[in-house]
């Protein structure tokens, strides 16, 4: 049986997918980041079972995080953490945050979000396809992020 990685390994695994082939983050386009995120999303982790125990989030919008407003594509993986009694305690989220110049075409996209949960019985590839056939993807994929940040947080 193959060992499943722990949540503590998630950031390193995502960074590994992003830099596969000795690439640096600054060289990645939106499509490159998306494909790396999907490879990361296919990896199963050592977590509890449950319909919301392991989720992937695709979201974008125009945000101001203490500075000028910028367009952000946020690809997040969320893991549910249970307490000793098997009840919900908190979530751990692993983020791949792509920021872009304030381009009118990106700003015009507004905001959008979509979740996929491994325990829901859905198909990850079908979810991914449903996002990439959206008209916004045609615009989004033509831009290169000006910054990519990978990090983990507890919520």
Phi and psi in degrees as GROMACS dihedral restraints (atoms count N, CA, C in turn):
[ dihedral_restraints ]
;  ai    aj    ak    al  type     phi  dphi    fc
    3     4     5     6     1   -76.4    20    10
    4     5     6     7     1   136.2    20    10
    6     7     8     9     1   -74.3    20    10
    7     8     9    10     1   131.6    20    10
    9    10    11    12     1   -88.2    20    10
   10    11    12    13     1   138.0    20    10
   12    13    14    15     1   -67.5    20    10
   13    14    15    16     1   156.3    20    10
   15    16    17    18     1   -84.7    20    10
   16    17    18    19     1   164.9    20    10
   18    19    20    21     1   -60.3    20    10
   19    20    21    22     1   -32.2    20    10
   21    22    23    24     1   -61.3    20    10
   22    23    24    25     1   -20.2    20    10
   24    25    26    27     1   -92.2    20    10
   25    26    27    28     1    -4.6    20    10
   27    28    29    30     1   -62.6    20    10
   28    29    30    31     1   -46.5    20    10
   30    31    32    33     1   -60.4    20    10
   31    32    33    34     1   -46.0    20    10
   33    34    35    36     1   -61.8    20    10
   34    35    36    37     1   -37.8    20    10
   36    37    38    39     1   -69.2    20    10
   37    38    39    40     1   -40.6    20    10
   39    40    41    42     1   -64.4    20    10
   40    41    42    43     1   -45.4    20    10
   42    43    44    45     1   -60.3    20    10
   43    44    45    46     1   -37.7    20    10
   45    46    47    48     1   -63.4    20    10
   46    47    48    49     1   -39.9    20    10
   48    49    50    51     1   -66.6    20    10
   49    50    51    52     1   -39.8    20    10
   51    52    53    54     1   -66.4    20    10
   52    53    54    55     1   -35.2    20    10
   54    55    56    57     1  -102.4    20    10
   55    56    57    58     1    14.3    20    10
   57    58    59    60     1   -55.0    20    10
   58    59    60    61     1   139.3    20    10
   60    61    62    63     1    78.5    20    10
   61    62    63    64     1    21.6    20    10
   63    64    65    66     1    65.1    20    10
   64    65    66    67     1    28.3    20    10
   66    67    68    69     1   -83.7    20    10
   67    68    69    70     1   151.7    20    10
   69    70    71    72     1  -103.0    20    10
   70    71    72    73     1   151.6    20    10
   72    73    74    75     1   -56.4    20    10
   73    74    75    76     1   -36.8    20    10
   75    76    77    78     1   -63.7    20    10
   76    77    78    79     1   -18.7    20    10
   78    79    80    81     1   -90.1    20    10
   79    80    81    82     1    -7.3    20    10
   81    82    83    84     1   -82.8    20    10
   82    83    84    85     1   137.4    20    10
   84    85    86    87     1   -92.6    20    10
   85    86    87    88     1   173.1    20    10
   87    88    89    90     1   -59.1    20    10
   88    89    90    91     1   -42.6    20    10
   90    91    92    93     1   -62.9    20    10
   91    92    93    94     1   -39.4    20    10
   93    94    95    96     1   -61.0    20    10
   94    95    96    97     1   -45.0    20    10
   96    97    98    99     1   -63.8    20    10
   97    98    99   100     1   -44.0    20    10
   99   100   101   102     1   -60.6    20    10
  100   101   102   103     1   -46.2    20    10
  102   103   104   105     1   -64.7    20    10
  103   104   105   106     1   -38.5    20    10
  105   106   107   108     1   -64.8    20    10
  106   107   108   109     1   -41.7    20    10
  108   109   110   111     1   -62.4    20    10
  109   110   111   112     1   -40.5    20    10
  111   112   113   114     1   -66.4    20    10
  112   113   114   115     1   -39.1    20    10
  114   115   116   117     1   -61.1    20    10
  115   116   117   118     1   -44.1    20    10
  117   118   119   120     1   -61.7    20    10
  118   119   120   121     1   -40.7    20    10
  120   121   122   123     1   -66.1    20    10
  121   122   123   124     1   -23.5    20    10
  123   124   125   126     1   -80.2    20    10
  124   125   126   127     1   -17.7    20    10
  126   127   128   129     1   -74.6    20    10
  127   128   129   130     1   131.7    20    10
  129   130   131   132     1   -97.3    20    10
  130   131   132   133     1   139.1    20    10
  132   133   134   135     1  -109.2    20    10
  133   134   135   136     1   162.2    20    10
  135   136   137   138     1   -79.6    20    10
  136   137   138   139     1    88.0    20    10
  138   139   140   141     1  -135.6    20    10
  139   140   141   142     1   174.0    20    10
  141   142   143   144     1   -70.0    20    10
  142   143   144   145     1   159.0    20    10
  144   145   146   147     1   -79.8    20    10
  145   146   147   148     1   156.3    20    10
  147   148   149   150     1   150.6    20    10
  148   149   150   151     1   155.5    20    10
  150   151   152   153     1   -69.6    20    10
  151   152   153   154     1   -21.1    20    10
  153   154   155   156     1  -120.6    20    10
  154   155   156   157     1    19.6    20    10
  156   157   158   159     1   -73.2    20    10
  157   158   159   160     1   -26.0    20    10
  159   160   161   162     1  -144.7    20    10
  160   161   162   163     1   106.0    20    10
  162   163   164   165     1  -124.9    20    10
  163   164   165   166     1   150.8    20    10
  165   166   167   168     1  -117.7    20    10
  166   167   168   169     1   135.3    20    10
  168   169   170   171     1  -121.2    20    10
  169   170   171   172     1   131.8    20    10
  171   172   173   174     1  -115.5    20    10
  172   173   174   175     1   119.0    20    10
  174   175   176   177     1  -148.8    20    10
  175   176   177   178     1   151.0    20    10
  177   178   179   180     1  -146.9    20    10
  178   179   180   181     1   161.8    20    10
  180   181   182   183     1   171.1    20    10
  181   182   183   184     1   179.0    20    10
  183   184   185   186     1   -99.4    20    10
  184   185   186   187     1   119.0    20    10
  186   187   188   189     1  -133.9    20    10
  187   188   189   190     1   153.1    20    10
  189   190   191   192     1  -121.6    20    10
  190   191   192   193     1   104.6    20    10
  192   193   194   195     1  -100.9    20    10
  193   194   195   196     1    70.3    20    10
  195   196   197   198     1    76.2    20    10
  196   197   198   199     1    13.5    20    10
  198   199   200   201     1  -152.4    20    10
  199   200   201   202     1  -161.8    20    10
  201   202   203   204     1   -65.9    20    10
  202   203   204   205     1   151.9    20    10
  204   205   206   207     1   -63.3    20    10
  205   206   207   208     1   138.0    20    10
  207   208   209   210     1  -140.1    20    10
  208   209   210   211     1   153.4    20    10
  210   211   212   213     1   -81.1    20    10
  211   212   213   214     1   132.2    20    10
  213   214   215   216     1  -130.3    20    10
  214   215   216   217     1   131.8    20    10
  216   217   218   219     1  -104.3    20    10
  217   218   219   220     1   121.1    20    10
  219   220   221   222     1  -116.8    20    10
  220   221   222   223     1   117.3    20    10
  222   223   224   225     1  -110.6    20    10
  223   224   225   226     1   112.6    20    10
  225   226   227   228     1  -123.2    20    10
  226   227   228   229     1   142.4    20    10
  228   229   230   231     1  -114.3    20    10
  229   230   231   232     1   128.9    20    10
  231   232   233   234     1  -117.5    20    10
  232   233   234   235     1   128.9    20    10
  234   235   236   237     1  -114.6    20    10
  235   236   237   238     1   131.8    20    10
  237   238   239   240     1   -84.0    20    10
  238   239   240   241     1   132.0    20    10
  240   241   242   243     1  -109.8    20    10
  241   242   243   244     1   130.5    20    10
  243   244   245   246     1  -103.9    20    10
  244   245   246   247     1   154.6    20    10
  246   247   248   249     1   -84.9    20    10
  247   248   249   250     1  -176.0    20    10
  249   250   251   252     1   -62.1    20    10
  250   251   252   253     1   -23.8    20    10
  252   253   254   255     1   -90.3    20    10
  253   254   255   256     1     0.7    20    10
  255   256   257   258     1    84.3    20    10
  256   257   258   259     1    14.9    20    10
  258   259   260   261     1   -99.5    20    10
  259   260   261   262     1   157.5    20    10
  261   262   263   264     1   -55.3    20    10
  262   263   264   265     1   134.5    20    10
  264   265   266   267     1  -117.1    20    10
  265   266   267   268     1   -52.2    20    10
  267   268   269   270     1  -168.4    20    10
  268   269   270   271     1   179.3    20    10
  270   271   272   273     1  -115.6    20    10
  271   272   273   274     1   149.9    20    10
  273   274   275   276     1  -112.4    20    10
  274   275   276   277     1   128.8    20    10
  276   277   278   279     1  -117.9    20    10
  277   278   279   280     1   134.8    20    10
  279   280   281   282     1  -110.8    20    10
  280   281   282   283     1   120.6    20    10
  282   283   284   285     1  -107.2    20    10
  283   284   285   286     1   142.3    20    10
  285   286   287   288     1  -124.3    20    10
  286   287   288   289     1   100.3    20    10
  288   289   290   291     1  -103.2    20    10
  289   290   291   292     1   119.1    20    10
  291   292   293   294     1  -108.7    20    10
  292   293   294   295     1   125.1    20    10
  294   295   296   297     1  -110.6    20    10
  295   296   297   298     1   148.0    20    10
  297   298   299   300     1  -129.4    20    10
  298   299   300   301     1   159.0    20    10
  300   301   302   303     1   -60.0    20    10
  301   302   303   304     1   157.6    20    10
  303   304   305   306     1   -76.7    20    10
  304   305   306   307     1    72.4    20    10
  306   307   308   309     1   -84.5    20    10
  307   308   309   310     1   134.3    20    10
  309   310   311   312     1   -55.5    20    10
  310   311   312   313     1   -38.0    20    10
  312   313   314   315     1   -64.4    20    10
  313   314   315   316     1   -36.3    20    10
  315   316   317   318     1   -75.5    20    10
  316   317   318   319     1   -42.9    20    10
  318   319   320   321     1   -60.1    20    10
  319   320   321   322     1   -33.4    20    10
  321   322   323   324     1   -68.9    20    10
  322   323   324   325     1   -17.0    20    10
  324   325   326   327     1   -69.5    20    10
  325   326   327   328     1   -20.2    20    10
  327   328   329   330     1    73.0    20    10
  328   329   330   331     1  -134.8    20    10
  330   331   332   333     1  -136.2    20    10
  331   332   333   334     1   157.7    20    10
  333   334   335   336     1  -161.4    20    10
  334   335   336   337     1   148.5    20    10
  336   337   338   339     1  -147.9    20    10
  337   338   339   340     1   152.0    20    10
  339   340   341   342     1  -151.5    20    10
  340   341   342   343     1   135.3    20    10
  342   343   344   345     1  -107.9    20    10
  343   344   345   346     1   150.3    20    10
  345   346   347   348     1  -132.5    20    10
  346   347   348   349     1   134.4    20    10
  348   349   350   351     1  -121.1    20    10
  349   350   351   352     1   127.2    20    10
  351   352   353   354     1   -57.5    20    10
  352   353   354   355     1   -36.3    20    10
  354   355   356   357     1   -83.1    20    10
  355   356   357   358     1     5.6    20    10
  357   358   359   360     1   -86.9    20    10
  358   359   360   361     1    -9.6    20    10
  360   361   362   363     1    89.0    20    10
  361   362   363   364     1    -1.3    20    10
  363   364   365   366     1   -80.0    20    10
  364   365   366   367     1   176.2    20    10
  366   367   368   369     1  -113.4    20    10
  367   368   369   370     1   123.3    20    10
  369   370   371   372     1   -59.3    20    10
  370   371   372   373     1   -43.3    20    10
  372   373   374   375     1   -65.2    20    10
  373   374   375   376     1   -36.4    20    10
  375   376   377   378     1   -66.3    20    10
  376   377   378   379     1   -41.4    20    10
  378   379   380   381     1   -60.9    20    10
  379   380   381   382     1   -48.0    20    10
  381   382   383   384     1   -60.1    20    10
  382   383   384   385     1   -43.8    20    10
  384   385   386   387     1   -62.5    20    10
  385   386   387   388     1   -40.4    20    10
  387   388   389   390     1   -62.0    20    10
  388   389   390   391     1   -26.7    20    10
  390   391   392   393     1   -81.0    20    10
  391   392   393   394     1   -39.8    20    10
  393   394   395   396     1   -78.9    20    10
  394   395   396   397     1   -10.4    20    10
  396   397   398   399     1   -93.3    20    10
  397   398   399   400     1    -4.0    20    10
  399   400   401   402     1   -68.1    20    10
  400   401   402   403     1   142.8    20    10
  402   403   404   405     1   -59.5    20    10
  403   404   405   406     1   -29.4    20    10
  405   406   407   408     1   -63.8    20    10
  406   407   408   409     1   -30.3    20    10
  408   409   410   411     1   -62.5    20    10
  409   410   411   412     1   -36.2    20    10
  411   412   413   414     1   -56.9    20    10
  412   413   414   415     1   -41.3    20    10
  414   415   416   417     1   -73.2    20    10
  415   416   417   418     1   -50.8    20    10
  417   418   419   420     1   -58.3    20    10
  418   419   420   421     1   -42.6    20    10
  420   421   422   423     1   -70.6    20    10
  421   422   423   424     1   -15.4    20    10
  423   424   425   426     1   -82.2    20    10
  424   425   426   427     1   -10.7    20    10
  426   427   428   429     1  -101.6    20    10
  427   428   429   430     1   147.7    20    10
  429   430   431   432     1  -103.3    20    10
  430   431   432   433     1   132.0    20    10
  432   433   434   435     1   -61.2    20    10
  433   434   435   436     1   144.3    20    10
  435   436   437   438     1   -87.2    20    10
  436   437   438   439     1   -13.7    20    10
  438   439   440   441     1  -160.0    20    10
  439   440   441   442     1   141.5    20    10
  441   442   443   444     1  -128.3    20    10
  442   443   444   445     1   126.9    20    10
  444   445   446   447     1  -124.6    20    10
  445   446   447   448     1   128.3    20    10
  447   448   449   450     1  -115.2    20    10
  448   449   450   451     1   127.1    20    10
  450   451   452   453     1  -158.9    20    10
  451   452   453   454     1   171.4    20    10
  453   454   455   456     1  -126.0    20    10
  454   455   456   457     1   145.8    20    10
  456   457   458   459     1  -147.1    20    10
  457   458   459   460     1   156.1    20    10
  459   460   461   462     1  -105.4    20    10
  460   461   462   463     1   130.2    20    10
